[in-house]
Amino acid sequence: MRDRERTRQVLGHVSIAPPDPSWPAHFSHERARLHAVLGHLAAHLQHYGSTAVPGLCAKPIIDMMAPVASLQHADEFVEPLAKAGYRLVDAGFFKRRFFRKEPESSAPAFHLHLAVSPEWPLKNELLLRDWLIRRPDVARAYAALKEQLAASFPDDMPRYTEAKTAFLRQAANNARLALSLPPNRDWNE
């Protein structure tokens, strides 16, 4: 079972940065670097989250995700990813393994999710990314919410994340409906 306080300490404080046009380049560079570790999975690695949405403020963390067939498959990467600077973090996920690479100097941090996803590439996080890109009004509302929550929970990343959940689920379901997909009702990750 996850230790909430330990997770809070590992993830650090909440800091929202203005949009940075270099974030996609950081992702591309890191994906190329991880190719030696992830092999063919690197080709499926996707940049998602706020740093993947042009013009959106974000925590300076590049979120990345790739599909795996099982958690056991994801576990095969724990040691090689550790050698590449990624540590496994128990954040309470049931269908993915979550890794964090700390920032180096002025570079952003990296979060890597290896997710069991039979619906890839229709993963909610990817649909949400594309929805925010297509809907600047929703992206602006999300930015305002993030800034408000960062002020409310500056030292508690798990609470900050939980407080965004209802907004993100609604936006993800709106993205699904726009593609004639059924709304998601199982958010158990």
Order of alpha helices (4+ residues) and beta strands (2+ residues): alpha-alpha-beta-beta-alpha-alpha-beta-beta-beta-alpha-alpha-alpha
